[in-house]
Amino acid sequence: MATAASARLVELGLELPQPAAPVGSYVPYKLLSHGSTHLLYTSGMIPTREGQPICTGLLGGGVSIETAQECAQLCLLNALAWVRHAVQHKLDARLGLSGLDHITEVLQVRGFVASTPGFTQHPQVLNAASDLLVDIFGDAGRHTRAAVGCSSLPLNVPVEIDFLFAL
């Protein structure tokens, strides 16, 4: 039997942060429901802790792949914090499950990596978030993905990721 996502986070020694307020004119998530099907789209999540970026700069220009991978994992944890919030405030938390335990599948991950023109290891950066999704959700964490390089991101962070979850 698969371990519930909330229990798996504890096993991995991870805690979800408090959801950070958006830094622009947008909502952090949209929940679409049709009958018993629920899709939760997140806005792009950036690697912030307590509202502040944990790293700034470009890959290939001072930010290491390892640091960017930590950023990608924090983007995921920030997204999961919003999933938990959405379930607690928008869906009936039936059966006593926590918000994360309502995730039935991770459908899509789209990641943006701020980098210099010659940098080509965008997928390696995003693998950190993809691998963590599988560590948390098992096979339900396997997803489609895009890894895109760009010249800059909000607040000069090196990574931004959005997610699509089935609940």
N, C-alpha and C positions, 0 to 999 in steps of 0.2 A: 504494500500500500504506500502511496506517495505521501511524503511528509508535507503538512500544510506549510504554506509560504511563510506565515508569521513565525512558526516554530523553526523553520529552516534559517530565517534571519538570525534568530537567537543562537542557533548552532554555529553559524558563521561568525558570530561576535559582532553583528552589524545592528545599528539602530537607525531608525528613520528620523530625519531632522523635522523640525516644525516647518510646514510649508511656508516658503518665502513669498511675499507679496510680489505680484508682477511689477516689472520695471518700465512698463509702457502701457499703452492703451489697448489692452487685450485681456482675455480671461485665461486662467492657467489650464483649464480643461473644458471640454464639452462632452456631455454624456448624451448619447442618442439611444433611445429605447424603442423597441417595437415588440410588443408582447413580452415574452420572457427573454428576448435577446437584448443585450446591453453592450454598446461599444463606447469606450472611453478614449477620447483623443486628448493627448496633452499638447500644450504649446511647447515650444523649444525650451528645454531645461538647460540651465548653465551651471557650472560648478561653483555654487556659492554656499557658504556656511554662515549662518546668522546674517544673511543679507550682503555679505562681502565675497568677492571672488577669491578663491584660494590660490589662483595663479593667473597671470596675464602674459600675453606675448604670442609668438608664432612658433609652430613646429618648423624645424630647419633654421630657426633664428634665435635659439636660446632655450626654448622649452624642449625638454627631453621627451622621448616616447613614453618612458615610465611615468613621468609627471602627468602627461596627457592622458594616460590610461587611468590614473587615479581620478583625474577630472571626469572622465567618461563614467566611471563607477559612481561618482558623486552625482552626476546628472541623473543617473538611473535612480539612486536613492531619493533624490528630490522629486522625481516623477512618481515613485511609489508612495511618497508622503502625500502627494495630491490625490492619488488613487484612494488611499485610506480615507482622506478627508471627504472625497466625493461620495464614497459608499456610506460613510457615517452621516452625511448630510443630505444625500439625494436618494439613496436606496434603502429599503427595509433591510436591516442587518439581521435577517432571520437566521435561525439555528445557532445564534450566538457566535457566528464566525466573525473574525476581524475583517477589516476592509480588504486586505491583501488576499485573504482566503477565498474571496469572491472571484478572483481572477481565474478564468478557465483556460485562457490561452493568451500568449503574447503574439500579436499578429504582425506588427511591423515596427521597425526601428529605422529612423532616418537621422544620420549624424553628419555634422558639419565640423570640419577641422580647419582652423585658421593656420595657414602655413605659407612659407616662402614658395615661389614658383617651382623650384626643383624638387620639393618634397613629394614623395609618392607613397608613403606608408600609412595613408588614412585608414585602410582596413585594419591594420595592426592596432591602431589607437582604439577603434571602436570594438575590436574583439574583447577588450576588457569588460565592456558593458554587456556584450552578447554572451560571453562566458558566464558572467555573474547571473544573468537571467536564467540560464540553464541550471546553474548551481542552486538557485532559489526555487525554480518552478519545474525542474526536470524537463521531460520532453515537451511539456506545455510552454516552456520558455523558448523553444526554437521558433524562429521568426524570419520573415523576409527583411532585407536590409539594404539601405543605400549608404555609402560612405563618400562624402563630397568634400573636396578641398575648396577653400575660399580665402580671400585676402584679409578679411577681418570679421569679427563677431562682436556682439554687444558687450560693453564694458571691457573690451580688449581681451576677453577670455579665449582660450585656445580650442574649446570644444563646446558644441551645443547639440542636443539630441532631443527629438520628439518621438513619441511612442503611441501605438495603438494597441489597446487591450480589449479582449472580450471578457465580459463579466457574466 
